[in-house]
C-alpha cells in the first residue's frame, strides 16, 4: 500500500458518502478509489491541483469533482 492511499477498511467506511456511486442520481464515477487517493496525495504532498501526477488522471477533472 502506498503512503497516500487508504486501506480497504478505511475506504469502505467512506464509500457510501462519495458521489458517483452506482445506484444514485447523477453520473457514475469511473474510480472512486483513484479520486480519494488523488485528494489525499495532494494534501499530504502540499501541492497545487495542477501538479497532481498523471497517474491520477486529468487534474481538472479531479478538482472539479472535489469542488462539488
N, C-alpha and C positions, 0 to 999 in steps of 0.2 A: 504494500500500500504506500502511496506517495504521501508526503507530509501534508500537502494541501487538500487531500481527499478525505471524505467522510468514510467511516467504517460502515458496513452494511446495516448494522443495528441502529446507528445514528441516522442513516438515510431513511430507514423505514419509519422512524419516528416523525419525520417532517414530510414524508411523501404526500400525505393527504392534504397538506396545506399549499402545495405548489400548483400554480396554474398550468394548464396544458396537459392535464392527466386525462386518460381515457374515460369516457362516460360523462364528461362535464361539458357545459356550454363553451363555445369557442374552439379554437384550433387545438389539435393535439400536438404536443411538443415532440420533437424527434428524440431528444435525450435529456431527461431531467437531471440525470447524474452529471452529465457534462456541464450543464448550466450551473449547478451548485458548486462543482469543482472550480469552474471559471471564476465565480464570485469569491469563493474562499481564497483562491490563488491571488486574485487581485488585491484583496485586503491584507492578506498576510505578507505579500511582497511589497505592498505600499506603492504600487504603480498606477499610472493613469489607465483608463479603459483602453486607449489606443495602443498601449504596449502589451496587451494580452498576447501570449504566444498563439501561433496559428493553430495549434492542436485543439484549441477551444472553439475554433470556427471564427466567423467574422465578428470582430469586437463590437460593431454597431448593432448587430442582432442581439448579442448578449446584453449590451447596455439597454437596448430598447425593452427587452423582456424584464430586466432588473427594475427599470424605472416604472414599469406598470405595476 
